[in-house]
Amino acid sequence: MKDILNYIDGRFVPASSGRWLDNIEPATGKVYSRLPDSGAVDVDAAYVAAQAAWPAWKNVSVDERSRLLAAVADRIALANDELAVAESRDTGKPVSLAKSVDIPRAAHNFRFFAHAITQWASESHGMGPVAINYTLRDPLGVVGCISPWNLPLYLFSWKVAPALAAGNCVVAKPSEITPMTACLLARICADAGLPPGVLNVVHGTGADCGAAIVAHPGIKAISFTGGTKTGETIARTAAPMFKKLSLELGGKNPTVIFADCDFDRTLDEVLRASFSNQGQICLCGSRIYVERPIYERFRDAFVGRTQALAVGDPSDPATRQGAVVSRQHQQKVLSYIQLAREEGGTVLAGGEAAAVPGRCAGGYFVQPTVFEGLPADCRTNQEEIFGPVVTLAPFDTAEEVLRLANGTGYGLAASVWTGNLALAHRVAAALEFGIVWINCWLLRDLRTPFGGVKQSGVGREGGVEALRFFTDAKNVCVKL
Ligand code: NDP
């Protein structure tokens, strides 16, 4: 069994309490490693190390910070296969997905911010002959990064890379369910030459370790990705301390398909948008609205393609659907499938736990599942399931589908599929979501603002938005 360790002040250490948590492989249901069950004492040790490292780190030249982050990116890319296997084992996701998406994108995050920081400039506002203003953007100090289990290294690096690039020191916590690649990243950062204390990784539960990061009075900002309820809890703790907060929360995303779409391409991409990573991506489209003239054709083709998705051992390169992340999450997804039945939905595909024989007989698998016949306001269509479950419904007009699409408390991402560009722009403008994809899904340019509205979060990450979040602006006004 491999022990995962905290990384504090450049050293790999267990929790100060000596307590451990089991780390379970979701594809088998078996414990395969353990992680420190850290709490406030460990978080404070990480903070002290980070605070001590900060004066030197914030004065490291931009070129040197950029070089170090690029060195981390290079090492992630070199270790792609090893990291992908670790990520697949920790999460249950197909190793093919981890190899082609999760790990390359984690390397890309570090490379992007290594470059971005060299190109970043702040504003100057001239007042003619009277005065000139210029804005300084100072790093905040020690910041907290808390990430979820669905895209562990990808989302961990999405926070840590801009925080470091902007000159902050970091106390970071990955999900206790998927801690492995954050531990491997700590080793990579050490090997790349990141000074001790600049990045600290503390493992443990959300209730103890995560809450201690949020509550720590010295930690100046929290960048959090996770569930909406957890986001509420974090906001309640952080608000009286006036901490900066970036909250990337849940979604219940609509997929809007017009009759004039490129049918085959839409079918391919909507299948991916529905079931990638077993539907456990905050951006997955789980409410699929199809214009009535092609509803039946699309439904039948989509159901056929869903039934053909290979559910299996995530380590098998042929597998397209792996395990969901935990027994608890499997039970949650299955309970929503039961609820959808009770709400009057018809199961067109899936609808059960999936059995994968052999090594994975004890794993947490769910068949990719498609429902139709559910009203827009039922719980299945309103609440985030975060699993391989989608609903299909027809619509007749753009106005109707906009009402349906906007009719939830969430507002993270939407996709629209049509050959009519004027319609696409009109619909995109009226969708109440932070991200709208037209004729594509999860096509990412890291310079663009990323985040949601309504219950999907507060603030934006990505590009200069992230660099702004991780700095404070100071205006200097000079009378001429
Ligand atoms: P959680 O909110 O349960 O957990 C997210 C992280 O917060 C984990 O590291 C967790 O630790 C930690 N945590 C839990 N409770 C607290 C607390 N009280 N204080 C501080 N930290 C805490 O989310 P999940 O891990 O279940 O992730 C799934 C959710 O994330 C979904 O709702 C999904 O939509 C959302 N998400 C949003 C994205 C976006 O960009 N908007 C992207 C990806 C996911 P631990 O796991 O150890 O309990």
Residues whose N, C-alpha, C, O or C-beta is under 5 A from the ligand:
A	BS01	NDP	I146 S147 P148 W149 K173 P174 S175 E176 I177 G204 T205 G206 A207 G210 A211 V214 T225 G226 G227 T228 T230 T233 E248 L249 G250 G251 C282 S456
